[in-house]
Amino acid sequence: MQIDGFVEQRKELDALLMSNPAMEKKVQGLIRKVLMAARKTVAQAAQQPSVMKTDPRQAYKAVKTAVYRSILGGSVSILNKRRAGKRLSPPPIVHQLEHRTNSKGNHRGGNRMPRSQRTVDLLTYAGADRGFILRFLNAGTKGRESHGGNRGQIAPRNFFANSSQAAMNKAAEELTKLIDELIKNELK
């Protein structure tokens, strides 16, 4: 009779091991859950006015999560697409570069140079395609000169390292609690 109890306990403990595919899937689901919460926190940090004054093309959507298959874990990072998504026929957002006009409607100052095709392309990117914007804002850029004059530079804001570290620490604590609850529920 005691042997039967021991066999049952052994089966229950074997079910809790990570070598059990069912348990591994449950833990990966928990990892995905806490990483999505961390992603949301980092995306909200990218939307702060201290990072970007306005975000009409939703660059914050370029924050991504990944849950690893071969080992237990995951990451939150800025999406680095190899090429932009498919362009929609009419651009999703028509963006007018800032300029000033006088009472007659003539341009006085502001942007007089015609737009290049590259500028038009950049103005049609939206959502996850704008991950490069988050990278520029996070790391900053050097001063740039062109035939049109000084193009300025972007000061580094380093928002990603600050917000992602805090979010991942919170995610690790939450994951620990969720795994404890999972084990308790499995033992019942």
C-alpha positions, 0 to 999 in steps of 0.5 A, a space after each residue: 500500500 505504501 508502494 502505491 502511494 510512493 508511485 503516485 507521488 513519483 508520477 506527480 513529481 514527474 509531471 512537474 518536471 520541465 522534461 514533461 512537454 505539457 509542463 514546458 508548454 504551461 511555463 512558456 505560456 506564463 513567460 509569454 504572459 509576463 513578457 507581453 506585460 513588459 512589452 506594454 510597459 516599454 511601449 508606453 515608455 516610448 510614447 512619453 513626451 520626453 521620448 517623442 513629442 508626438 507619434 502619429 504613425 505609432 512607432 511604439 508598435 515596433 517594441 517586440 517580444 520573443 519567447 525562446 523554444 529551446 530554453 526557457 526564457 524570452 526577450 523584449 526588444 526593438 524590432 529590426 525589420 530587414 525591409 518595410 512592410 507593404 505600402 498601402 495605396 493611399 498612405 495611411 497618414 498624410 503628413 505635412 512637414 511644418 512650414 509657415 505661410 504669410 497672409 497671402 499663402 506664400 511660404 516665408 521660411 520653413 521647408 522650401 526644398 522639394 521632397 525626395 522619394 526617400 522622404 515620401 517613403 519614410 512618411 508612409 511607414 507606420 507601426 512596426 515599420 518605424 522601429 528605426 525611429 525608436 532606435 534613433 531616439 534611443 541611441 541618438 545621432 551625430 550632427 548631420 550636414 547636407 547641401 541644404 544646410 545643417 540638419 541637426 542631431 538627435 540627443 540620445 534619450 536611452 529610454 529603452 534600457 531604463 524602461 526595459 530593465 525595470 519591466 523585465 525585473 517586474 516580469 521576473 518577479 511575476 513569473 516566479 509567483 505564477 510558477 509557484 501557483 502553477 506548481 501548487 495547482 498541479 499538486 492538488 
